[in-house]
């Protein structure tokens, strides 16, 4: 008896997408154990959100990201499209160590610009595959845009 390809098991594949974003979140959390205290110790712009907002926002965004990837996969996403999906997850995971782990605010800003470009690219390629998959990434793009502005503001103030 041969195993069926993953394409025949959409729930299993959804779990793979969820696992990928959980790994991304865990990598970030390893470098952000004291992020709340570090964030509060930084000089921040007046419009900076409270530290308590980041966890709930990222929880929702990671769910949307996983669902987006899964929907694109269900609609036949190519290996290149799924690779881009993976690249943006790696870039997402890399920001926290740069910003909080190393305190390299300018490098973290440069990295978030590359992350932003990868998300924009993903929205574009997913749009042709699945409009729903692309639209699910819009809140993520908006939050990363806001985070980029906050990042450069903090870099300037500190």
C-alpha positions in Angstrom: 0.0 0.0 0.0 1.5 3.4 -1.0 1.0 6.6 0.8 -1.2 9.2 -0.9 0.5 12.5 -1.7 -0.1 15.3 0.7 -2.4 17.0 -1.8 -5.0 14.4 -0.9 -4.8 15.3 2.8 -5.6 19.0 3.1 -6.0 18.9 6.9 -2.5 17.5 7.3 -1.1 20.2 5.0 -2.9 22.9 7.0 -1.1 21.5 10.1 2.2 21.8 8.2 1.5 25.5 7.5 0.5 26.0 11.1 3.7 24.2 12.3 5.8 26.5 10.1 4.4 29.6 11.6 4.7 28.2 15.1 8.4 27.5 14.5 8.7 31.1 13.2 7.0 32.3 16.4 9.1 30.1 18.7 12.4 31.3 17.1 11.3 34.9 17.7 10.2 34.2 21.2 13.6 32.6 22.1 15.1 36.0 21.5 12.3 38.0 23.0 12.0 36.5 26.5 12.8 40.0 28.0 11.5 41.9 25.0 8.7 43.5 27.0 11.1 45.0 29.5 13.6 46.0 26.8 10.8 47.6 24.8 9.7 49.6 27.8 13.3 50.7 28.5 13.7 52.1 25.0 12.8 55.7 24.0 9.7 55.3 21.9 7.6 57.6 19.8 4.4 58.8 21.4 2.4 56.6 19.0 4.1 53.4 20.0 1.7 50.7 21.1 1.8 49.1 24.6 4.0 46.0 24.8 1.0 44.0 25.7 -0.5 44.5 22.2 2.3 42.6 20.4 1.5 39.0 21.5 -2.2 39.1 20.6 -1.6 40.8 17.3 1.1 38.3 16.2 -1.1 35.4 17.3 -3.8 36.5 14.9 -1.3 37.4 12.2 0.4 34.0 12.3 -3.0 32.3 12.0 -3.8 34.4 8.9 -0.3 33.7 7.4 -0.7 30.0 7.8 -4.2 30.0 6.4 -3.0 32.1 3.5 -0.3 29.7 2.6 -2.6 26.8 2.8 -5.2 28.4 0.6 -2.6 29.2 -2.0 -1.4 25.6 -1.8 -4.9 24.3 -2.2 -5.1 26.4 -5.4 -2.0 24.8 -6.8 0.8 27.2 -5.6 4.1 26.4 -7.3 7.3 25.4 -5.6 8.6 29.0 -6.3 5.5 30.5 -4.6 5.8 28.2 -1.6 9.5 29.0 -1.4 8.7 32.7 -1.3 6.3 31.9 1.5 9.1 30.1 3.4 11.5 33.0 2.8 9.2 35.5 4.3 8.8 33.3 7.4 12.6 33.1 7.7 12.8 36.9 7.4 10.0 37.2 10.0 11.9 35.0 12.4 15.2 36.9 11.8 13.9 40.3 12.9 13.5 39.6 16.6 17.1 38.4 17.2 18.4 41.5 15.3 16.3 44.0 17.2 16.0 42.5 20.7 18.7 39.8 20.8 21.5 42.0 19.4 20.0 45.5 19.7 21.0 46.2 16.1 18.1 48.6 15.4 19.3 49.9 12.1 20.1 46.3 10.8 16.7 45.2 12.0 15.1 48.1 10.0 17.0 47.0 6.9 15.8 43.5 7.5 12.2 44.5 8.0 12.4 46.4 4.6 13.4 43.1 2.9 10.6 41.3 4.9 8.1 43.9 3.7 9.2 43.5 0.1 8.9 39.7 0.4 5.3 40.1 1.8 4.4 42.5 -1.0 5.8 39.9 -3.5 3.9 37.1 -1.9 0.6 39.2 -2.0 1.2 39.7 -5.7 1.9 36.1 -6.6 -0.9 34.8 -4.3 -3.3 37.2 -5.9 -3.1 35.3 -9.1 -3.4 32.0 -7.3 -6.1 32.8 -4.7 -7.4 36.3 -4.0 -8.4 35.1 -0.5 -4.9 34.0 0.2 -3.5 37.3 -0.9 -6.1 39.3 1.1 -5.3 37.3 4.3 -1.8 38.7 4.1 -2.9 42.4 4.0 -3.2 42.8 7.8 0.3 41.2 8.1 1.7 43.7 5.5 0.0 46.6 7.3 1.4 45.5 10.7 4.9 45.0 9.3 4.6 48.5 7.7 3.7 49.9 11.1 6.5 47.9 12.7 9.0 49.2 10.2 8.0 52.8 11.1 8.3 52.0 14.8 11.6 50.3 14.2 13.2 53.3 12.4 11.7 55.7 15.0 13.2 53.7 17.9 16.6 53.4 16.0 16.5 57.2 15.6 15.6 57.9 19.2 18.1 55.4 20.7 
